Amino acid sequence: MKNNKKILISVIALVVAVAAGVTTFLLVKGNGGNGNSGESGQGEISKGNCSVFECIEKLNSKMTVEEMNEVIGFEGELTSEAETYKVYSWELTEETSITSQFSLSYNTATISANYPKSMVPKTADFSRWSEIQAKLKSGEALYYDEFVKMVGGTEGVMSQKSSTSVTYEWDNADGGYLSGYFNESGKCTMATGRF
């Protein structure tokens, strides 16, 4: 009877250990970069509280470096400084990071997400580029939500933000790319790319 209990306990322990190993493998392997669990999309878990895309969404240009440290989860490294600015970087994984250039004169920051091109979904459709261009040239208002519809419903990947604008990036399956610049009210002020 004692031997049966030992065998049963051993089997249960083995099942639990295997299940834990599978869970760990799935977390390390990643889920394709959807950013839901602090993963980089390249198989590495972020060293911080968020993935590169989650972090740039949570940060804003009015934050201090201390506030950014708190959001990201660790202290940024001072990588450059001059009389008018300081640049800090947070390396989240081997391939992703957040960079913030603080203007000492204006007490604002320009925040950039740094990531491999492979992390941008290749699902955008640029067939309506001439319509986008016409709206921008005419001065007609083109807001982010409408812009998304005009590129096939694909949300942009936020690559940079400042006190006055946010930059999003879109890619398509043919190697084309599009960058859109939006002001604080969400209106597109400029778009450039290669199709």
C-alpha positions in Angstrom: 0.0 0.0 0.0 2.9 2.4 0.9 4.6 1.6 -2.4 1.3 2.4 -4.3 1.1 5.8 -2.5 4.7 6.6 -3.4 4.2 5.6 -7.0 1.0 7.7 -7.2 2.7 10.7 -5.6 5.7 10.3 -8.0 3.3 10.2 -11.0 1.4 13.3 -9.8 4.7 15.1 -9.2 5.9 14.2 -12.7 2.7 15.4 -14.3 2.9 18.7 -12.4 6.6 19.1 -13.4 5.8 18.4 -17.0 2.9 20.8 -17.0 5.0 23.5 -15.4 7.7 22.9 -18.0 5.2 23.2 -20.9 3.9 26.4 -19.4 7.4 27.8 -19.1 8.2 26.8 -22.7 5.1 28.5 -24.0 5.8 31.7 -22.1 9.4 31.8 -23.4 8.5 30.8 -26.9 6.1 33.7 -27.2 2.7 34.1 -28.9 3.6 35.9 -32.1 4.0 39.4 -30.7 0.6 40.4 -29.7 2.0 42.1 -26.6 -0.5 40.7 -24.2 1.9 39.3 -21.7 5.0 41.5 -21.8 6.6 39.5 -24.6 8.7 40.9 -27.3 7.2 38.8 -30.1 10.7 37.4 -30.8 10.6 34.7 -28.2 11.9 36.7 -25.3 10.0 38.0 -22.3 10.5 41.7 -21.6 12.8 42.6 -18.7 10.3 45.3 -17.7 6.6 45.5 -16.8 5.5 45.7 -20.5 6.5 44.8 -24.0 8.0 47.5 -26.2 4.5 48.4 -27.7 2.7 48.3 -24.4 5.4 50.6 -22.8 5.2 53.3 -25.5 1.4 53.3 -25.2 1.7 53.8 -21.4 4.3 56.5 -21.5 3.7 60.2 -22.2 5.9 63.1 -23.0 5.3 65.0 -19.7 6.6 62.2 -17.5 9.9 62.5 -15.7 12.6 59.8 -16.0 11.6 58.5 -12.6 7.9 58.1 -13.7 9.1 56.3 -16.8 11.3 54.0 -14.7 8.2 53.1 -12.6 6.0 52.4 -15.7 8.7 50.3 -17.4 9.9 48.5 -14.2 13.6 49.4 -14.0 15.9 52.3 -14.3 16.8 53.7 -17.7 20.4 54.1 -18.7 21.7 57.6 -19.5 23.1 57.1 -23.0 23.7 60.7 -24.1 23.5 64.2 -22.8 24.2 67.8 -23.8 23.4 71.2 -22.5 19.8 71.1 -23.7 18.8 67.4 -23.5 19.4 64.0 -21.9 18.7 60.6 -23.6 17.7 57.5 -21.6 17.3 54.0 -22.9 15.5 50.9 -21.4 16.6 47.7 -23.1 13.6 45.4 -22.8 15.0 42.4 -24.7 18.0 41.9 -26.9 16.0 43.3 -29.9 13.6 45.8 -28.3 14.0 49.0 -26.3 12.5 52.3 -25.4 14.5 55.5 -25.9 13.4 58.9 -24.4 15.1 62.2 -25.3 14.3 64.7 -22.6 14.3 68.4 -23.6 15.7 70.3 -20.6 14.4 73.6 -21.9 10.8 72.5 -22.3 10.5 69.7 -19.8 9.0 67.3 -22.3 10.3 64.1 -23.9 10.3 62.4 -27.3 9.8 58.7 -26.8 10.7 56.1 -29.4 10.0 52.4 -29.6 12.9 50.4 -31.1 12.1 47.0 -32.5 12.9 44.7 -35.5 10.9 45.4 -38.7 9.6 41.8 -38.4 7.4 42.8 -35.5 5.2 45.1 -37.7 2.3 43.1 -39.1 2.4 42.8 -42.9 -1.4 43.1 -43.2 -1.9 46.7 -44.4 -3.4 47.5 -47.7 -2.0 50.6 -49.5 -4.4 50.5 -52.5 -6.1 53.7 -51.3 -2.9 55.7 -51.0 -4.0 58.2 -53.6 -7.2 58.9 -51.5 -5.1 59.4 -48.4 -2.7 61.7 -50.3 -5.6 63.7 -51.8 -7.2 64.3 -48.4 -3.9 65.5 -46.9 -3.1 67.8 -49.8 -6.6 69.4 -49.7 -6.3 70.0 -46.0 -9.4 67.8 -45.3 -9.4 66.3 -41.8 -8.2 62.7 -41.8 -8.3 61.2 -38.3 -6.6 58.1 -37.1 -9.7 55.8 -37.1 -10.5 56.8 -40.7 -6.8 56.3 -41.7 -6.9 52.8 -40.2 -10.0 52.0 -42.4 -8.2 53.3 -45.5 -5.2 51.0 -45.0 -7.4 47.9 -44.8 -8.4 48.0 -41.1 -4.9 47.3 -39.8 -4.0 49.2 -36.6 -0.7 51.1 -36.8 2.3 50.2 -34.7 3.2 53.2 -32.5 6.9 54.0 -33.1 7.3 57.5 -31.6 5.4 60.1 -29.5 6.1 63.6 -28.4 4.1 66.4 -26.8 2.7 67.4 -30.2 2.5 64.2 -32.3 2.3 60.4 -32.5 3.9 58.4 -35.3 2.5 55.0 -36.4 3.9 52.5 -38.9 2.2 50.1 -41.3 3.7 47.4 -43.5 2.2 45.3 -46.3 3.0 41.8 -47.6 4.9 43.2 -50.6 7.5 45.0 -48.6 5.8 48.4 -48.6 5.6 50.6 -45.6 3.8 53.7 -44.5 4.4 56.1 -41.7 1.6 58.4 -40.5 2.1 61.4 -38.2 -0.9 62.5 -36.1 -1.3 65.5 -33.9 -2.6 65.5 -30.3 -6.3 65.5 -31.5 -5.6 62.4 -33.7 -5.6 64.3 -37.0 -3.1 63.1 -39.6 -0.6 65.9 -40.5 1.6 63.9 -42.8 2.1 60.5 -44.3 5.1 59.0 -46.2 6.1 55.6 -47.4 7.1 53.3 -50.2 4.6 51.1 -52.0 
